[in-house]
Amino acid sequence: MSTFSNNLPILRRRAGYTQEALAEAAGVSRQAVGKWEAGQSMPEAATLLVLAEVLGCTLDQLMREELEEGADSPPPALKRQEEEEDLYRRYAAHMARFALLMALGVALVLTGVAAMLFTYLWVGESGLIVLPLLLCLAAAVFLFVYGGMDHDVFLKRYPRIPDCRDSREEERFQGPFRLGIALATAAIIGAVALLVTGGVLFEGDQNMEVLTVAFFLLILAGAVGALVFLGIFQEKYDLEGYAREADKIARETRLEEKLEDRVDAALEEALEEKEHPWTTPIMLGATVLFLLAGFLLDAWHPAWIIFLAAALLNSLLSRKET
């Protein structure tokens, strides 16, 4: 870690700034401040002067001296705010990953059907044509299961996310979001137009019709995948909805735990109950009679009544004991 990347967070905390607050005061992005403190990049000379002025320090303190936290550790309120901002960044990264996994899973399902059609054109009518579809479905199922379980774990671990939303970031996202929705919708309409046109132009040509459907599915896979990604990614700004989903998961978990406790208690109670001393001989006798009736008299079907009678006898004996 360089001297600058070591000194910047120390001076920032001494001045009472969070990363976001310092970025706003210096006229840069929070991501830039994060990269500086991680030692991934360095600011320009003009920005260094601005940072020194904002932090109330010299360039030597910022760039050359070896500073230590020591007694100038951040106050509890500032530390708590930094922890909340760090949790929100992890939440944002998780939602982006979750959206990508779900979008890829949806796209893979449609891509698998298209791949099956392409394989049909290549090898003809063969059992091999389902292989690409099965591979894509297997990958999609993996993404759905892994992404869903990862999301449930995150919900249980962090049921409440602090409201550290950057209003400017949300506003900047709305432009690409609207553009992405419009492009995906246009792509779906274009794919339908391609399908209809291909059906008219290549009527009677089976290979070209199959090729048209395959390309239609590929375009549809990309467009639907983009819609899923944008929809889930936008949900990261709905912290109230996230909290409701976390509460629902928590209620379901508590219900499952209660049911498991009841089942365990019932099993333990059943295991602790003492059998009547005649239970085993009666059941062994019933088994012998059943086998004799079956082999000697060929009466397998009516002989099952022997077990019913044995069970009733055991029940009566148990009641007498109690």
CORQUI-V260199 format. One record per backbone hydrogen bond with DSSP energy under -1.0 kcal/mol. CO is the residue of the C=O (numbers start at 1). NH is the residue of the N-H. Records with the same first field share a line. If there is no record, write none. Layout:
CO = NH / NH
//
This chain:
2 = 6
3 = 7
4 = 8
7 = 11
8 = 12
9 = 13
10 = 14
11 = 15
12 = 17
18 = 22
19 = 23
20 = 24
21 = 25
22 = 26
23 = 28
29 = 33
30 = 34
31 = 35
32 = 36
33 = 37
34 = 38
35 = 40
36 = 39
44 = 48
45 = 49
46 = 50
47 = 51
48 = 52
49 = 53
50 = 54
51 = 55
52 = 57
58 = 62
59 = 63
60 = 64 / 65
69 = 72
75 = 79
76 = 80
77 = 81
78 = 82
79 = 83
80 = 84
81 = 85
82 = 86
83 = 87
84 = 88
85 = 89
86 = 90
87 = 91
88 = 92
89 = 93
90 = 94
91 = 95
92 = 96
93 = 97
94 = 98
95 = 99
96 = 100
97 = 101
98 = 102
99 = 103
100 = 104
101 = 105
102 = 106
103 = 107
104 = 108
105 = 109
106 = 110
107 = 111
108 = 112
109 = 113
110 = 114
111 = 115
112 = 116
113 = 117
114 = 118
115 = 119
116 = 120
117 = 121
118 = 122
119 = 123
120 = 124
124 = 126
126 = 129
127 = 130
128 = 131
130 = 134
131 = 135
132 = 136
133 = 137
134 = 138
135 = 139
136 = 140
137 = 141
138 = 142
139 = 143
140 = 144
141 = 145
142 = 146
143 = 147
144 = 148
145 = 149
146 = 150
147 = 151
148 = 152
149 = 153
150 = 154
151 = 155
152 = 156
153 = 157
154 = 158
162 = 164
166 = 170
167 = 171
168 = 172
169 = 173
170 = 174
173 = 177
174 = 178
175 = 179
176 = 180
177 = 181
178 = 182
179 = 183
180 = 184
181 = 185
182 = 186
183 = 187
184 = 188
185 = 189
186 = 190
187 = 191
188 = 192
189 = 193
190 = 194
191 = 195
192 = 196
193 = 197
194 = 198
195 = 199
196 = 200
197 = 201
198 = 202
202 = 205
205 = 209
206 = 210
207 = 211
208 = 212
209 = 213
210 = 214
211 = 215
212 = 216
213 = 217
214 = 218
215 = 219
216 = 220
217 = 221
218 = 222
219 = 223
220 = 224
221 = 225
222 = 226
223 = 227
224 = 228
225 = 229
226 = 230
227 = 231
228 = 232
229 = 233
230 = 234
233 = 236
234 = 237
235 = 238
237 = 239
238 = 242
239 = 243
240 = 244
241 = 245
242 = 246
243 = 247
244 = 248
245 = 249
246 = 250
247 = 251
248 = 252
249 = 253
250 = 254
251 = 255
252 = 256
253 = 257
254 = 258
255 = 259
256 = 260
257 = 261
258 = 262
259 = 263
260 = 264
261 = 265
262 = 266
263 = 267
264 = 268
265 = 269
266 = 270
267 = 271
268 = 272
269 = 273
276 = 279
278 = 282
279 = 283
280 = 284
281 = 285
282 = 286
283 = 287
284 = 288
285 = 289
286 = 290
287 = 291
288 = 292
289 = 293
290 = 294
291 = 295
292 = 296
293 = 299
299 = 303
302 = 305
303 = 306
304 = 308
305 = 309
306 = 310
307 = 311
308 = 312
309 = 313
310 = 314
311 = 315
312 = 316
313 = 317
314 = 318
315 = 319
316 = 320
317 = 321
318 = 322
//
